[in-house]
Amino acid sequence: MKFHATQVAPFEYEVRDEAELVRPAHVFADPELLAAIAHDRSLEQLVNVTSLPGLFGRVYGMPDMHEGYGFPVGGVAATALPDGVISPGGIGFDINCGVRLLATDLDRAKFEPLRERVVHDLSRSIPSGYGRGGDLSLDPADLDRILEGGCRVLIHDHGKGVPEDLDVIEAGGCLDGADASSVSVRARERGAGQLGTLGGGNHFVEVQAVDAVFDPAAADRLGLHLAQVTVLIHTGSRGLGHQVCTDYLRLMDAAQARYGIELPDRQLACVPLSAPEGRRYLGAMRAAANFAFANRQLITHRVRHVFARHFGPGHELALVYDVGHNTAKLERHANRELCVHRKGATRAFGPSSSELPTRYRGLGQPVFIPGSMGTASYVLLGTDEAEARSLASVCHGAGRVLSRGAAKRQVAGHELRRALEARGITVRCPSNSELAEEAPEAYKDVDRVVNVVAGAGLAHKIARLVPLGVVKG
C-alpha cells in the first residue's frame, strides 16, 4: 500500500493511502522522522487502525513510531462507548510497560566516586533477563491482591515504599476494576517469581544527571535541579502481561465474527468493550497493569536500598512520577466516554486536568521520554493543547529504526560497551549480544523526537538527563 502525506499543522501530517480506501491518519513528525517511519509498515498499520468499529475522531502516530503487532508502536486510537471495541493489539504484549523517575538529593560530583560500585550493586540487586529471579514470596492469594490492588498492596501490606509514593503514580498505582479471575493460570505461572525483576529487551534502570533545565520554576515543582542525580526505571508486566495479551488475542480472533467485525489485519482482533469477552479482557488487562505498577514499585524499593548502602540512610530518593505507555483507559474527551488505546504512547494531561496529582495541579502531568543508551532522556509536562491535538498523548521514547537482528549485525556489543565506558557511562548487561540490540544506532534521534513533541505543542521541555550508568537485562 502506498501513502502520501500532507502537512496540516506544524509537525503534523495527514497520511492517506493513495487509493483512499480507508480513512486518513495523523502523524506527528518532521520530514526526517516521517521518512524514517515510512521505512517499515508503520503507516500501513496506522491507517488500518482507522477501520476499528466505533472509532472516535482521528488515529494518531507519534514521532517515535515503528512497526508493531497490529497497531504500530507509537499509535493512539480511541473508540466511543458503548459500541466501540477494545483491541489487545492496541495495548501490546507488555501491558503497562512504563517509566518512573526517582530524584535523589545527591549531586553528580558526590555520586561519581562511587558510580562503578553503585551501578554494580544495582545490577546485583535487581534481577534482569527473561527468566524469573524475584525474591518476594507470593502465594496465590497474595498475587490476587496485587493484581487487584497494585502498589497499594505492596506499600501497605509489604512495606515496599512509602504512602507518599501513591500520590505520584498514575491512577495511584492501581487501575480500579481489575479482575484477577480473568487472568489465566498460565499467565499467573509466567508471572510467578517475576515481581521486582527488570526483564530483557529495552528495559533498564539508568542512573542519570540533570544536565540542562529549560523551565526552572517547573523543574523546582518537580524537585529537579541542575547536576542532580536521578534514576529512571523502565519495565512492565513481564511474562504475566505477555500471556494476558496472547490469551485474549486468541479469544477475540475467534469471537469477533459473531459481532460482525471484519478487519484488514487479523492482528487488530477486537470485540465490543460491552461484550463479555471485552469486559473480561479489560479486567485482565487492568490486573496486568497493576502487576506492572507493583513491579516498578518493588524495583524502586531495591534502588532505594542500594543508595542507602552507599550513601547512608539519610539520602532519600523521591518518586517524581510513574506513567505507563501500553494501556487502554476509559477517559472523557470532548464530553464523550472513550476507550483510549495508547501503545508505545503516554498520556500527557495539561495543567487544567482533574486527573493530575494534587502537587502537580496547574502544572501539567510529567512526561518522560527516554533516549537510547548513551543519549539523553527528557522530562516534559503535558499541555492543555494536547487534549484536542492528540487525545492528550505523546510518544514514549526515541523509537527504533533498526530491528534487533539488524542492530546485532551492525554493532559489536563488546565495542559498544567499551565506547560507552570510555564516555564515563558504566554498563551492566550480561550479554554483549543483547547490548548490541539496544545500541544508540538502533534508535531515532531523541533530541529530534522531543523537538517535534514540543514544537507541536503536545508537551513542553523541563529538563534533560544524561546517563551515568545503566543496568540492562
N, C-alpha and C positions, 0 to 999 in steps of 0.2 A: 504494500500500500504506500502510495506517495502522498506527501503532505506539502502544503505551503503555509508559511507563517506571515502574518501581518501585524506590525507593531500597532497597538491600540492605546498605549499609555507608556510613560517612561518605565522601562524594564519589564513590560508586559506585552505578550504576543498572543494573538488568537491563531490557533492551529487548526486547519481543516484538511480532510483528505481531499484529494483532487477531484474525486468523483462525487463528493459531497453526499455520501451515503449515510453518514451519521452526523450527529451534532458536533460543533467545534468544541475544542477545549482551550483553556488559557494556561500559558506557561510564563512564569517569572524568570527572566534571564537577560543577559546581554548577548550580542551576536556571537561572541566566542563560546559562551556556555551553551547557547542554543545549538551551535554546531556540534559540540561535544555530546549533547543529549541525543542528537539525531543519529549518532553512530550505532546505537543499538535499537531495540524495539520499544523504547520508552514511549515515543509519541504514538505509535500504533496502540500500545496498551492503554495509554491515557485516553485516546479517542474512543476505544472500545468501552471504557468505563461509562461513557455517556449513554450507553444502551441499557443501563440498570433500570428496572422498573421503579417508578416513584421518585426518580432523581429530582432534586431541588436545585434550581439555579445552575451554576457552572461547575465544571470539573477543573481542578487546578493542579498544575505541576510546578514543583519548586525548583530553584536553580541547581540543587544537588541531585536532581532526578536521574535515575538509571533503571535499567530493566529489572523487573521482579517477577513474582508469581502472580499472574492475573493482573493486578494493579501494578504500576511501576512503583518502585521505592521513591518516595517524594511526591506521592499522589494524595489529593484531598478531594473527597466527594461526600455529599450529604443526600440522604433520602428523607422524604417527608412522611411523617406518621399521620394516620395509622396504616397506610397502604404501602409504604416504602419497604425496601428489602434491607437485609443485612448480609454482607459477604465476607467470609473469613479471609479471602484473598485481599480484601481492603484493609485488613489489620496486620496480617502477616503471621509467620510461624513463631517469631519471638515476641509473643504478646507482652505489651507494656515494657518492651525494651526502652530504657530511658536513661537520663543523665541527672546526677545530683552533684552540687558543688558544695564543698566544705571550705570555710575560711579559717585559717589558723591565726594566732596572734604573734607569729614569727615573721621576721623579715628575711630576705634572701641571704644576707650576709651571715646571719646566725645559723641558717639551715645548711649552707654549703659545706662546712667542715664535716658534717655528719651525713651528707647526701648519700654516699655509697652504702653506708650502714642502714640507713632508714629504708631505702628502696629495696635492699636485700631482705630486710626484716618484713616489709610488706609482702614480698614475693613468697616468703615462707609462711606468713600468717594467713594469707588469703588463697585458698585452693583455686587453681585455674586448670584449664584444659577441658576436654569434652566429657570426662567421666564424673565421678562423684567427688567426695572429699570433705563435705560439710561435717562438722563435729557437733552440731546441735541435735540431740536425740529427740525425735518426734515420733510419738505413737500415732495411729490413725486419727484419734480424736484431736490430738494437738494439731495435726496437719489440717483437719477440717476447720478448726478455729482460725488458723492463719489464712486459709483460703477464703474464709468469710469475713475475717476481721483485719487482715493485713498488718500494717505496722503497729496498730493499736495493741494487738495481742503480744507482739514481740516486746514492746516497751512496757506495757502494764503487767503482763504475766511473766515475762522472762527477764526484764531489766536490761534489755538491749537498746539503750538510748535514754533520752530524757523526754518528758511530755512536751517540752517546747519544740521538739523536732516536728511533731504532728502539725504545728501551725504553719509550717512552710514546706509541706509535701502536698502535691496535687491531691485534691479530694481528701485531705487529712490522712493520706496513706491508706485509704480503704475505699474501694468502689462499692457503695451500698447495692444490695440486690444480688450479690454474688451467691452462687448456689453450688456448694461442694458436691452435692449428689449428682450434678450434671457432668462432673469430671470423671473420666473413665478410670478403671482400675489400672490400665496400662499407663495412663498419664501420671497417676499417683506413684506408680513404681519407678517411672523415669525421673520424677522429681525427688523421690526419697533420697536423702543424703546430699542433695544439691543446694539446699538453702545456705546462703552465705558463701557461694562459690562464683567465680568470675565467668567461667566458660571460656570458649575459644573465639576464633574469628576476629572481629574488630572490637571486641570487648576489652576494657582496660581499666586500670587505676593509674592515674597520672598525677604526679606532684608538679605543680606549676608555680610560676611567679607572675604577679601583675606587672607588666612592663609598659603599659600605657593606660591612661584614664582619659576618656573622652568627655565625660559628664561628671565632674567631681561631686556635685550635690547628690546626684542619683547614686553614684558609687558609694558615697558615705551612707545613704539609706540602706544599701545592701550590705554594708560592713566591709567594703573593699577599699584598698588604698595602694598606692604605688609601692612596688618592691615587696609586697606581702606574699607569703607562701600560701597556696591553695591546693586543694586536692579535688580532682574531677573523677567521678566514678561512672562508668558506662557498662551496664549489663541489664539482663532482663529475666524472663521466667524460665530459662533453661529448658530441660527436656520436657517438663510438665506442660509449658505453654506450647511447645512444638507439637506435642501429641494432641492437645486440645484442638489445635488448628487442623491437624491431619484427620482426626476423628470426624469433625464437623464438615470438612470439605467433602469427605466421602458421603456423609449423610445427606448433605444438600445436593450433591451431584445426582443422587438417586431420587431425591424428593422433588426437585424443582419442576419437573414435568407435570406433577399433579397440580401445580399452581399456574400452569400455562406459561412458564417462563422459558424463553429461548434466547440464547446469548451467542455472540460471535466467538467467544473463547470459553471453553468449559472451566478454565481456571478461575473464572468470575463466578462460579457456582454460588447461588444465593437462594433465599426464601424470604417471604414477607416476615418482617420482625414480629408481626402479630401471630404468625403461625406457631404451632407447638415446637417445631424444630428451631425456629428463630428465637423463641424465648429461652429454650434450653441452651442454645449457643451463647446468648447474651449472658446468662447466668454463669456458664462455664468460663467464658472469656473474662468476665469480671473476677472470677475466682483466680484465674491465672494471673491477671493483673495484680491482684493483691499479693500473690506469691512473689511477683517481681518487686513490688514495693518493699516487702519484707526482706527479700534477698539483698537489695541495696542497703536496707537498714542494718542488717547483720554485718555486711561488709564495712559499713560506716563504724559500727561498734569496734571492729577489729582495727581499723585505721586509727581510731582514737587511742586504742591501747598501745599500738606501735609508737605513736608520737609521745605518749606518756612515758614509755620506757626510755626513750632517748632524750626527752627534754624536760621530764618531770611532770607530775600530775597537775600542776597549776596551769599548764598550757591547754586552753580549750580549743576545740575545733567546732565552730558554729556552723550549723546547716543553713546555707543561703536559700536553696530551693531544690526541689526534685520534681521533674516533669517527664512523663512518658511520651514516646513518639510512635507507638504501634497500638492504637486503641480505636474503638468505636464508642462514642459517648452521646448520650441524649442531651441536647442543648437547645436553647431557644435562640433563633436568629430570624430577623425580620418578622417577629411575632408569630413564628411557626415552631412547633416542636420537631426537631430533626434528629436523625441518627447520623452523626458526623464521623466518617471514616478518615482517619489520619494514618497513613502508612509511611514510615520514614518522614514524618512531618510532626511538628509540635504545635500545640495551641499557643496563641500569643495574644491574650486578652489585654485590652488597653486600660488606662487609668480609671475609667468610669465603670468598669465591670464589677458586678457584685460577686463574681467568682474569686476575686483576689483575696489573699490572706490579709488580715487586719493591718499588719505592719506595712503592706505594700499598696494599700488603698490610696488612690490618687497618684500612684507612681507608675503602675503597669506591671504585668507579670514578667518575672525574669525568664529569659530565653538563653539557652546555651547552645552554641554552635561549635563543636569540636573540629579541629583540623585533623590532619594525619600526624603520625609520629614525626617529630622534628619541625612541625609548623605550629602556628599559633592557634589558640581557641579564643572564642569571643563570648562576652556577656552582653546581652542586649535586653531591652524592655519592649514588650508589645505595645501597640498603639491602638487607639480607638478606630483609626482609619482602616486597620486590618479587618475589622468586623465586616465591612462591606466589600473590601477588596479581595479577601481570601478566606472567608469564614473564620476569621481570627486565627490564621495558621501561618507558620513559617517553616523553613527547612530544618533539618536535624543534624546536618554535618556538611562536609565538603562534597561527598558523593563520589562513587567510584567512576573511573574512566577505563580501568583495566580489570578484567576478571581476575580471580585469584590465581588461576592457572597461568594467565598471561603475565601477571606480576612475577610469579616464580620463574618464568622463562627469561624475563628481562633483568631481574635483580638477584644478586647473590646475597643471601641472608647474612653470611659472615662479614661480607664487606659493608653491608648496611649497618650492622652492629658496630663495627669499628668507626664508621663515619659518624654515627650518632654520638658515640662516646668521645670522639675527638672534639665534638662541639659542646662537651660538658653535659650530655644527656645520658644518664645511667639507664641501661636497658636490662630488664629481666624477662626473658622469654625462653622457654626450654627448647624450642625448635627454631633453627635458622630458616627452615622452610616456611613455617608459619609467620615468622618475622617478615620474610620477603613478601608474603601475601598482603601485608599492611604497609608496604613501603610508601613514602610520600608520592612517588611517581604514579601509584595506582589510584590517586585521588585528584579531584579537581582542585583548583587554587582556592583555598578557603577565604583569602582576602577578597577575591573577586566575587565569590558567592555572597559574602556578608555585605559587600557594597551594593549588590543587587537588592538584597532584602531591605537595606537601609534606604537605598535610592527609590524603591517602590513604595516606601512609607509603611511597610509592614512591621518594622521594629526599628529602634534607634540604638546606636552603639553606646555602650557604657564603659567597657574595659576590654583590654586584650591580655591574654595569659600565654606565657611561653613555657615549654616543657623543661623540667629539671631532671625528671626520672619517670620511667614508665614501666608498669608491670602488665604483661600480656599473657594470655593462655597459649 
